Amino acid sequence: MAFIRHPKDFFAGLLFVAFGLAALIIGSNYSLGTAARMGPGYFPRILGILLTVLGAALSLRALKIKGDPLPRWYWKPLLVVLGSVIAFGLLVTHIGLVIATIGLVFASSAASHEFRPKEALISGLLLAGLTVGVFIFGLNLQLPIWPWSN
């Protein structure tokens, strides 16, 4: 890997290419349509092409410019954030959107070494209010707001 001079950009580019190819493969099952009358496959294909081209350009650029090596991999924050998102998905229908959102923000904030409980609680409350406004009242999703409103 001595020829990769900027590993962060190189691997970010590969990730873009992977998501772009996935969008192209998934979107290929849908009809494309035209620019004037777009079909369901139009946006995934355009997005897939753009991601693939951008990722390839980023990875190729990383072979020429000098950058810092990849930092040490920290597993704890990754697992805490991933676990909090999974817990949110499993619990939102049982404990309500407000409590699940506050719990998600609080738990995922704990992954940082700069965790402050008061700030996490305030952020969770603000985000819970925003999610209720957008998803319950704006989009009219059928999620319970509180545990007792099932």
N, C-alpha and C positions, 0 to 999 in steps of 0.2 A: 504494500500500500504506500510505498514511498513516492509513487507518481501522483498520488492525491495530495495536493498541496493545501487544500481548504476542506477538511473533512466534514465540517458542519454543513456547508453549502452542498457538498457532494451528496451526502445522505439525505438532506432535505429535498434535493432534486430527485433522487431516486424514489422518495416517498410520494412526491407530486406525480411522477411518472406512473407509479403503481396505482394511485387513486384515479388518474386519468384513464389508464387502460381498463380499470374496473368499470368506470362510468361508460366507456365505449362498449365494453362487452355486455354490460347490463342493458344499455340503451339500444343495442343492436336488435333486440327483440321487439322494439316498438316502432311504429311507423314514423317516418321522418317528417313528411309534409313538405311545405315550402316556407320561404321566409315570410310570405304574406299570410299564410295559413299554416301555422306550426302544428305539427303532430306531437304526440307524447314523447317521441324519441329525439326531438329536435334539440331541446336544452341539454339533456345528458350527453349527446354526441358533441355539441359545440363546447360544452364545459370540459369533456374528456379530452378533446383535441387541444384546447387551450392549456389544460393542466399538463398534458404530455409534452407539449412544445416548451412550456415554461420550465418544467422539470428537467428536460434534456439540456436546455440552455444553461440552467443553473449548475447542473452536474458537469457540463463541459467547461464552464467558466471556472469551476473549482479546481480543475486540473492546471490552470494557468496562474491564478493569483495565490498569494501566500496567506494563510490563516492560522488561527490557533488550533491546537489539537483538540479532540473531543474531551469534554470534561468527564470526571468520574461519574459513573451511573449510580443514581440513588434510587433504591427500590422502595423504601418506606413511603415517600410522598406519592409515588405512582400507585402503589397498592391502596393507600388510604383514599386517594381521590377516586380511583376506580371502584373501590368498595362502597364509598358513599353514594356514587351514582347508581350502582346496582341496588343498594338498599333503598334509595329514593324510588326507583322503579317498582320494587317489590312492595313498598309500604304506602305509596301515595293513595291507593284506593282504600286502604284500611284506616289510616290515621289522618287523612285529609291533605289537601294541597298546601295549606299554610304551614302546618307542623312539619310535613315532609320537606318543604323548601327550606325552612329554618334549619332543620337537621342537616340537610345536604350542605348548606353554606357553612354551618358551624363545623361539621365533621371534615369537610374538604379543606377548610381554613386551617385546621389543626395539623395538616401535612407540612405547613411552613414552619421554619424555625422562628419566624417573626409573628407567631400566632398571638392575638390579643382577643380574649373572650368577649369583651364589651363591644369591640369593633365588629367582630364576627356576628354577634347577636343583632346589632343595629343593621348591618348589611343584610342579614337574613330576613329581618322584618321588612325592610324596604323592598327586597327582591320578592318576598312573599306577596306583598301588596301589588307589586307590578305583575306577577304571574297570575294572580286572581283577576286583575283587571283585564289582562290580555287574553288569557285562555278561557276564563269562565264567562266574563261579560262581553269581551270583544269577539272571540271565536265560538262562543256558546258550546264549549266542550262539556261533556257530562262527567265531570270529576267532582267528588265531594270536597267542599271547602274545609270543613271541620269533620272530626271523627263521628260526631253525632248527627251529621247531615246526610248520612248514607241513604 
